[in-house]
Amino acid sequence: MEKKTAEVRDSAAMREGTSKTSSRILDMTGLQGKVTKSGPGPMSCSGYEPENQVVQMIHTWSIYDLPFEDLKKAYDGMRTTLPRNNWKITSDGPDDSPAKTPTMRADAPDGDFSAELRLMDNRRDPQAKTKALIYVTVVSRCFQDGPAPSGAS
């Protein structure tokens, strides 16, 4: 199988772009709950040349400490909010887990980022610390770290 090549991008710029994309998604939800404190970090991409030198930025976070009904309304609202902001929803439905967690995936208009949103409902689990949340994963496209070519972003 032939390996793909990835564009050269500045990792600091991609980290910042991933963080800004996460912030835009949070803003689109319209929610004002607690948000986990984390930041974007690199993750290896496989199937690319040069081997072990291609990464993508990934940022996982969640919003919680709100009534499930508010989280569900915001999650459902993203079906119109994302497209209104030029995002393309690529899948929307339950995942393959026993809980059949509602999961939505979408691509950003610039093609550099994708997001996955999961509506987690743990209200029936007496051991769950957090009873309900929206879990978000934002990932960048795969890239090779280095100075971006002049004229590229």
C-alpha positions in Angstrom: 0.0 0.0 0.0 1.4 3.4 -1.0 1.9 5.9 1.8 0.4 9.4 1.7 2.3 12.6 2.2 1.1 15.4 4.5 1.5 19.1 4.1 4.1 20.8 6.1 2.5 23.0 8.8 3.7 24.9 11.8 2.7 22.8 14.9 2.2 25.9 17.1 -0.2 27.4 14.5 -2.0 24.1 14.2 -2.3 23.8 18.1 -3.7 27.4 18.2 -6.1 26.6 15.3 -7.3 23.5 17.2 -7.9 25.5 20.3 -9.8 28.2 18.5 -11.9 25.6 16.7 -12.8 24.1 20.1 -13.7 27.5 21.4 -16.0 28.2 18.4 -17.7 24.9 19.0 -18.3 25.7 22.7 -19.7 29.1 21.6 -22.0 27.4 19.1 -23.5 25.2 21.9 -24.7 28.4 23.7 -24.0 26.6 27.0 -22.5 28.1 30.2 -21.5 25.0 32.2 -18.3 23.8 33.5 -15.7 22.9 30.9 -12.8 20.5 31.4 -9.4 22.1 31.5 -7.3 20.6 28.7 -5.5 21.7 25.7 -4.6 20.4 22.2 -1.7 17.9 21.8 -0.1 16.0 19.0 -1.1 12.4 18.0 0.6 10.3 15.4 -1.0 9.7 12.0 -0.3 6.4 10.4 0.0 5.6 6.7 2.1 8.7 5.9 5.7 9.3 4.7 8.0 10.1 6.3 7.2 7.4 8.9 6.7 8.7 12.5 6.9 12.4 11.5 3.3 13.1 10.6 0.9 14.1 13.4 -2.5 15.7 14.0 -3.6 17.9 16.8 -6.3 16.5 19.1 -8.3 18.4 21.7 -10.8 16.5 23.9 -12.9 18.3 26.4 -16.4 18.2 27.8 -19.1 20.6 29.1 -20.9 19.4 32.2 -22.7 20.4 35.4 -25.9 21.3 33.6 -29.2 19.6 33.5 -29.4 16.8 30.9 -32.3 18.5 29.2 -30.2 21.6 28.6 -27.3 19.5 27.2 -29.7 17.6 25.0 -31.3 20.8 23.6 -27.8 22.2 22.8 -26.7 19.0 21.3 -29.8 18.7 19.1 -29.4 22.4 18.2 -26.0 21.7 16.7 -27.7 20.0 13.8 -28.7 23.4 12.6 -26.0 25.5 14.2 -23.0 23.6 12.6 -24.4 23.9 9.0 -25.3 27.5 9.6 -21.6 28.1 10.4 -20.6 26.2 7.2 -19.7 23.0 8.9 -20.7 19.8 7.1 -22.2 17.1 9.3 -20.8 13.8 8.1 -22.6 11.4 10.5 -25.3 11.7 13.1 -26.7 8.9 15.1 -26.1 6.4 17.9 -22.6 4.9 18.2 -22.0 1.1 18.4 -21.6 1.0 22.2 -24.2 -0.8 24.3 -25.4 2.7 25.5 -26.0 3.7 21.8 -24.5 7.2 22.7 -25.8 9.9 20.3 -22.7 10.9 18.3 -22.3 13.6 15.6 -19.3 14.2 13.4 -18.7 17.3 11.3 -16.0 18.9 9.2 -15.0 22.5 9.4 -15.4 24.7 6.3 -11.6 25.2 5.9 -11.1 21.4 5.8 -8.4 21.7 8.4 -10.5 20.4 11.4 -13.1 17.9 12.3 -15.2 17.5 15.4 -17.0 14.7 17.1 -19.7 15.4 19.7 -21.2 12.8 22.1 -24.2 13.4 24.3 -23.4 11.3 27.4 -26.2 10.4 29.7 -25.0 8.8 33.0 -28.1 9.6 35.1 -28.9 5.9 35.7 -25.3 5.1 36.8 -25.1 5.6 40.6 -21.3 5.5 40.5 -21.0 8.2 37.8 -19.4 11.4 39.1 -20.8 13.4 36.2 -24.4 12.6 35.4 -24.5 14.2 31.9 -22.2 15.9 29.6 -21.3 16.7 26.0 -17.9 15.2 25.2 -16.1 16.9 22.3 -13.1 15.8 20.3 -11.6 18.2 17.8 -8.8 17.0 15.5 -6.7 18.7 12.8 -5.8 17.3 9.5 -2.5 15.3 9.5 0.6 17.4 8.9 4.3 17.3 9.0 5.8 19.7 11.5 7.9 22.5 10.0 7.7 26.0 8.8 4.8 26.4 6.4 5.7 27.2 2.9 5.4 31.0 2.1 1.9 31.9 1.2 0.4 28.9 3.1 -1.5 29.1 6.3 
